[in-house]
Amino acid sequence: QLQLQESGPGLVKPSETLSLTCTVSGGSISSSSYYWGWIRQPPGKGLEWIGHINYSGTTFYNPSLKSRGIISVDTSKNQFSLKLNSVTAADTAVYYCARRWFYDSGSWATFDYWGHGTLVTVSS
Amino acid sequence: ETVLTQSPGTLSLSPGERVTLSCRASQSVSSSYFAWYQQKPGQAPRLLIYGASSRATGIPDRFSGSGSGADFTLTISRLEPEDFAVYYCQQYDNSPITFGQGTRLEIK
């Protein structure tokens, strides 16, 4: 059974960089059939897509991040990571990592497997 | 950006009832790229429906989705106690991927 687990600091100071890692188990991150993404949810609010990456490092980002986010992949560790710089209180959220698959036709599907999420608070 | 507006914001219903949740998009979305998620407190979202009408693995057949263009619906034919949660619609046709603000289903 595929599992995803987020890890990283739960508290980040304003203007610093938020760094999170997602470890994938029960499956290979190197499969060409999937992309691996980050989604966040501010406390009591809705979901916001951050971006996703594939095994070769091809990335897609939400323009709302204004180029503050970088997603990378480490296939040797079966992990992918998120770095978000210049954080403010507005970046306080539960951050989820998730898998995105492709339909048989080769076009995009959506996120099917999700991690449990990790709360990151931005505060001095 | 494709804005998704869900209605109503909150629904109070009893187990056994039938419910239909709505989601309207600010621009046309291909039904192939529309999904519904369920989220319970303290848990990650769970994929219910993709491609507007296909149930994800393990989802009971009391959940069904339909719609096209800008209007989509999720129907739960007979509410079970475990169905009381927040439901989000999502489009993955246009970039960026966007979600609705959610509909909360609460026990009456």
Interface residues (C-beta under 8 A of the other chain):
Chain A: G46 L47 E48 W49 F60 N62 P63 S64 Y96 A98 Y103 S107 W108 A109 T110 F111 D112 W114 G115 H116 G117
Chain B: S32 Y33 A35 Y37 Q43 A44 P45 R46 L47 Y50 G51 A56 T57 Y88 Q90 Y92 S95 P96 I97 T98 F99 G100 Q101 G102
